[in-house]
């Protein structure tokens, strides 16, 4: 019998894009963390999670080198 690490998560469960340790391995996947504090993680569509002015729905798209980034009007 598998044991829950808390009431909402189960060891071996699939990870969800929610910033929680769903599979109880003690690690939240890096793509679920909001590294730049803009409210979006990479798994939520943040194409540059090191820059807080890029996030889904953030405004005009500009080409910088070969990468596309969404920029906010902030």
C-alpha positions as CSV (number, residue, x, y, z in Angstrom):
1,X,0.0,0.0,0.0
2,X,1.3,3.4,-1.0
3,X,1.3,6.2,1.6
4,X,0.2,9.8,1.0
5,X,2.9,12.5,1.7
6,X,-0.1,14.7,2.5
7,X,-3.8,14.6,2.0
8,X,-3.8,15.9,-1.6
9,X,-0.8,14.1,-3.1
10,X,0.1,10.5,-3.6
11,X,3.6,8.9,-4.1
12,X,4.1,8.1,-7.8
13,X,1.3,10.4,-9.0
14,X,1.8,12.5,-12.1
15,X,3.2,16.0,-11.6
16,X,0.7,18.7,-12.4
17,X,1.6,22.3,-13.4
18,X,0.6,23.7,-10.0
19,X,3.9,24.4,-8.2
20,X,3.4,21.5,-5.8
21,X,5.2,18.2,-5.3
22,X,2.4,16.0,-6.6
23,X,4.4,12.8,-6.7
24,X,5.9,13.2,-3.2
25,X,9.5,12.9,-4.3
26,X,10.5,16.0,-2.3
27,X,11.1,18.1,-5.5
28,X,8.9,20.6,-7.3
29,X,9.8,20.4,-11.0
30,X,11.9,23.4,-12.2
31,X,9.3,24.2,-15.0
32,X,6.6,24.7,-12.3
33,X,8.5,27.4,-10.4
34,X,8.0,31.0,-11.1
35,X,11.6,32.1,-11.2
36,X,11.0,35.7,-12.2
37,X,8.0,36.4,-10.0
38,X,5.6,37.5,-12.8
39,X,3.0,35.0,-11.8
40,X,3.7,32.4,-14.5
41,X,5.9,29.4,-14.7
42,X,7.4,27.7,-17.8
43,X,4.8,25.0,-17.7
44,X,2.1,27.8,-17.8
45,X,3.6,29.2,-21.0
46,X,6.2,31.7,-19.7
47,X,8.7,31.7,-22.6
48,X,11.4,33.4,-20.5
49,X,11.1,32.7,-16.8
50,X,14.2,34.7,-16.0
51,X,12.6,38.0,-17.2
52,X,9.5,39.3,-15.4
53,X,8.3,41.4,-18.4
54,X,7.7,38.2,-20.5
55,X,4.6,36.1,-19.7
56,X,1.6,34.7,-21.5
57,X,-0.7,37.5,-22.8
58,X,1.9,40.1,-22.0
59,X,1.5,42.3,-25.1
60,X,3.4,42.8,-28.3
61,X,5.7,40.1,-29.6
62,X,9.2,41.2,-30.5
63,X,12.0,39.2,-32.2
64,X,15.2,39.2,-30.2
65,X,17.8,37.1,-32.0
66,X,16.1,33.8,-32.9
67,X,13.8,33.8,-29.9
68,X,10.3,35.3,-29.6
69,X,9.3,36.9,-26.4
70,X,6.0,38.4,-25.3
71,X,6.5,41.7,-23.6
72,X,4.1,43.4,-21.2
73,X,3.2,47.0,-21.1
74,X,4.5,47.3,-17.6
